[in-house]
Amino acid sequence: MQKNSGWPARRRLACALLLAAASCRSGDAFQGASEVATRALACGEERWAVKTGTDDDAVLVDATMLDATVAELVSFPAPSVLPSTHRVVPYERRVYRLTSAVLVRYRLETDSDYHLVISEGAQTLIAEIPAPNCVDAPSPFAPGIRQARASFDARLTATDFFQTANTTVSLAGVGFFDFIHGQSGVAPNGFELHPVTAICFGAGCALEIAGMDAGNSDGGRTTSTGTNGMGPSGCGCVSSEGAGLFGWPALLGAALWHCARRGSRGGSTPRGLAAAFDQLGDNGYRDLGGSEGIDRHAHWAAKQREIFL
């Protein structure tokens, strides 16, 4: 009888279960490690503290929304100097609201911001929604950024190329002067709403405003497991808070060593396990919206192929 060069079904099942257990036990740590990788590769740098509310003056921003028009905002005098960790007074210490403006086009920037071109008539300005996991703690704008990003994702899907919307929106955001370098939709004075802290779609829509909170402990990072009780690995369990930074590498490493050792006895490459590993990644990140889900799944898939294929 010819010896079966593949893995017995019971071994494949045991290894898949072991991987699932390791992933479930260590979901928080794995998610945290993925966010660190994403932050290192995809967050911005230029005046980033001011853009995300971690600058020295963020606590001085008046949270009371000031109704404005695009024409008014683009007429503010452009400052001669743009400090990296301080705000231009008074324009960058206010929250402005635009009502029934037009979202002309949008895209996902390389710094993970959503770049929105907003117009009223012939005049345009830029509004940007940062990625929540690029907002350091403690930012008073983090709750609004999370809510604005979620509201946008519920309606549109930003990609790395501009898409036309031409839809009516209302939005609120903190005033910000950016360096002018040929951005699409840039105002003549470089003024933007950055970050956007609330957005809604449709004429006369009601903005839902998240309170500014300087003491939020997670710095705007979304770590919810969702309402269905599924952890980041998608295996039907809530991850253990006690896994710690070394929990997931240790558990996952033990699982991979065990399965690879078993597979080598059959003289075959464990591609079946690679497929199972990939499926766990698909299940874990299919519910994440926008670039967050794409980035995390890409990280997951790249790791499993690096190890197994």
PAKEKE-229900 format. One record per residue (C-alpha): residue in three letters; z, x, y. Coordinates in steps of 0.2 Angstrom, whole numbers, plus 2048, in hexadecimal, padded with zeros to 3 digits. Each point is the difference from the previous one (the first is absolute). Layout:
REM PAKEKE-229900
ALAZXY/...
REM end
This chain:
REM PAKEKE-229900
MET800800800/GLN7FB806811/LYS81080480B/ASN8007F4810/SER7FE80C80F/GLY8067F280C/TRP8127FB803/PRO8087F37F5/ALA8037EF809/ARG8138027FF/ARG7FF811808/ARG7F57F980E/LEU80C7F1803/ALA80F80B800/CYS7F980C80D/ALA7FA7F280B/LEU8127F87FF/LEU808811804/LEU7F580280F/ALA8047EE806/ALA8128037FE/ALA7FF81080A/SER7F67F880D/CYS80C7F1801/ARG81080B801/SER7F880B80E/GLY7F67F480B/ASP809803810/ALA7FF8137FE/PHE7ED8007FB/GLN7FC7F480F/GLY80A80C80C/ALA7F780F7F9/SER7EF7F7803/GLU8057FB811/VAL804812804/ALA7EF8067FA/THR7F77F280A/ARG80A804810/ALA7FC8137FE/LEU7ED7FC7FF/ALA7FD7F080A/CYS80C7FE80F/GLY7FC805811/GLU80680E80B/GLU7FA7FF813/ARG80E7F780A/TRP8057F97EF/ALA8137FD804/VAL7FB7F680F/LYS7F37F67F6/THR80D7FB7F3/GLY8107FF80A/THR80980F7FB/ASP7FF809811/ASP80F80380B/ASP7FC7F180B/ALA7FD7F37F3/VAL8117F8802/LEU7FB7FD813/VAL7F17F57FC/ASP8037EE807/ALA7FD7F57F1/THR7FC7F180B/MET7EE7FC7FF/LEU7F6801810/ASP7F07F4800/ALA7F180A805/THR7ED8017FF/VAL7F580E7FA/ALA7FA802812/GLU811803806/LEU80480C7F3/VAL7F180B802/SER803801813/PHE8108097FE/PRO7FF812808/ALA7FD80D7F3/PRO80E80D800/SER7FB812802/VAL80C8067F3/LEU8047F87EF/PRO8118067FA/SER8028017ED/THR8117F97FE/HIS8037F6810/ARG7F87F1807/VAL7F67FD810/VAL80A7F580C/PRO7FF7F1801/TYR7F17FC7F6/GLU8058077EF/ARG8117F8801/ARG7FA7EF7FF/VAL7F97F47F3/TYR7F17F6805/ARG7F97F07F9/LEU7ED7FC800/THR7FC7ED7FC/SER7F07FA7F9/ALA7F7811801/VAL7F28057F5/LEU80180C7F1/VAL7EF808801/ARG80180C7F2/TYR80C80A7F5/ARG80280E7F4/LEU80D80B7F7/GLU802810809/THR8038117F7/ASP812800806/SER8027EF7F7/ASP8017F6810/TYR7F67F0801/HIS7F4802810/LEU7FD7F0808/VAL7F37FE80E/ILE8067F280B/SER7F67F880E/GLU8017F380E/GLY7EE7FE807/ALA7F8811802/GLN81080A801/THR8088087F0/LEU80F8097FB/ILE8078077EF/ALA80F7F97F7/GLU8078097F1/ILE80B7FB7F1/PRO80880F7F8/ALA8038017ED/PRO8127FB7FE/ASN80380F7F4/CYS7FB80B80F/VAL80E7FA80B/ASP80F80B7FF/ALA8127F9802/PRO8077FA80B/SER7F27F8809/PRO8047F080A/PHE7EE7FA7FD/ALA8008017ED/PRO8037EE7FC/GLY7F27FB80C/ILE7F480D7F9/ARG8047FA7EE/GLN7FD7EE805/ALA7F080380A/ARG7F980A7F1/ALA8047F27F4/SER7F87F380C/PHE7F080A801/ASP7FF8047EE/ALA8027ED7FC/ARG7F07FD80A/LEU7F580F800/THR7FE8107F5/ALA7FE81080A/THR7F580E7F9/ASP7FB811806/PHE7F17F980A/PHE7FF7F380E/GLN7FE7EE7FB/THR7FB7F380D/ALA80D7F1802/ASN7FC7F8811/THR80F7F47FD/THR80D7FA80C/VAL8118087FE/SER81180180A/LEU80A8107FE/ALA80E809808/GLY803813800/VAL80980E809/GLY7F680880F/PHE7F98117FC/PHE7F480D808/ASP7F58097F4/PHE7F5810803/ILE7EE7FA802/HIS7F48087F3/GLY7F27F37FE/GLN80A7F37F6/SER7F77F07FD/GLY8067F380C/VAL80B80C80B/ALA8057FA811/PRO7FB80B80F/ASN812805803/GLY8048037ED/PHE80C7F1800/GLU8047F87EF/LEU80C7F57F7/HIS80880C7F4/PRO8097FB7F6/VAL7FB7EE7FE/THR8107F67FB/ALA7F97EF7FE/ILE7EF7F87FD/CYS7F97EF7FB/PHE7EF7F97FE/GLY7F77F1808/ALA8007F8811/GLY8127FB805/CYS8088087F1/ALA813803801/LEU806812800/GLU80E8037F4/ILE80A80E808/ALA80B80B7F5/GLY810806809/MET800812806/ASP80D8097F6/ALA805812803/GLY80C8007F1/ASN7F57FB7F2/SER80480C7F2/ASP7EF8027F7/GLY7F6805810/GLY7F37F27FD/ARG7FB8067EE/THR7FD7F17F5/THR8088027EF/SER8017EE7FB/THR7FD7FD7ED/GLY7F97EF804/THR8067EE7FC/ASN7FB8017ED/GLY80D80E7FC/MET7F380C7FB/GLY804812804/PRO7F380D807/SER7FA8037EE/GLY7FC7EE7FD/CYS80A8007F0/GLY80B7F1803/CYS810809805/VAL808805810/SER802812802/SER811809800/GLU807806810/GLY80980E7F7/ALA7F08087FA/GLY80080C80E/LEU7F380D805/PHE8008087EF/GLY8017F07F6/TRP7EE7FC7FE/PRO7F98127FD/ALA80D8027F2/LEU7FD7F07F8/LEU7EE800802/GLY7FF8127FB/ALA8097FD7F0/ALA7F57F17FC/LEU7F080B802/TRP80780E7F6/HIS8047F57F2/CYS7F07F7800/ALA7F5810802/ARG80A8087F2/ARG7FC7F17F4/GLY7EE7FF806/SER7FD8137FC/ARG8047FD7EE/GLY7F17F57FF/GLY7F580D807/SER7FA7F480E/THR8027FF813/PRO80C7F2804/ARG7F37F680A/GLY8077F07FA/LEU811804808/ALA7F6805810/ALA7F87EE800/ALA8117F97FE/PHE80780A80E/ASP7F27FB80B/GLN8037EE7FC/LEU812802805/GLY7FA806811/ASP7F47F1802/ASN80E7F47FC/GLY80D80880B/TYR7F5801810/ARG7F47F27FF/ASP80B7F580B/LEU80180D80E/GLY7F57FC80F/GLY7F480B80A/SER801813800/GLU8118007F8/GLY7FB7FA7F0/ILE7F080A800/ASP809810804/ARG80E7FE7F3/HIS7F47FB7F2/ALA7F580E804/HIS80F80C7FF/TRP8057F87EF/ALA7EF8017F9/ALA7FD812805/LYS8108067F8/GLN7FD7F87F0/ARG7EE8077FF/GLU807811805/ILE80C8007F2/PHE7F67F87F2/LEU7ED801802/
REM end
